[in-house]
Amino acid sequence: EERRVSEPSNAYDFGQIINALNANKDKAACADLLTVTDPKTLPVLLSNKLEGEILLIFIQSLKHYIAGKDPGLAYQHLFYLSKAERFKVVLALLSKNEKEEVQQLFDLLSESQSDQYSLEDLESLEKVYEL
């Protein structure tokens, strides 16, 4: 399976890729980006650039392309996304429908088994996402 995206080396490159993917609403390519990006590096790569649209395309990409195949990776991304600068601000601005999308991703993850997280981990992360 060919990857359309290579791992970004810095916040600037990451931002450029994210903006392009977001402009095209390319969730499949965004999933590729999230697959090649180490979740631990997300807060640094996002820098202070987290926006609602970006959070949403991440959530949608995780939900549609990653959670089913690799729930552990999806969990890790959700976990480190919550450590990003502006996370609380962006979260507060999500609409009811957008929050429902986040909830659906958590529901998917709770139905999956992974050695990366327990149900308790998932529940405490849900609280961080204010669900």
Number of C-alpha atoms within 10 A of each C-alpha: 3 5 12 11 16 13 14 16 10 13 18 13 13 19 18 12 18 21 14 12 18 18 10 10 17 14 20 19 20 25 25 20 23 22 21 14 19 14 19 14 16 21 21 15 21 21 17 13 15 19 15 19 16 20 20 18 20 23 26 23 24 29 23 14 18 21 21 16 12 17 25 19 20 27 24 16 24 24 20 16 21 19 16 19 16 18 20 14 12 16 18 13 12 16 11 8 9 18 17 13 16 22 17 15 22 25 14 13 22 17 11 15 13 15 7 13 16 11 14 10 12 18 14 11 17 17 9 15 19 12 12
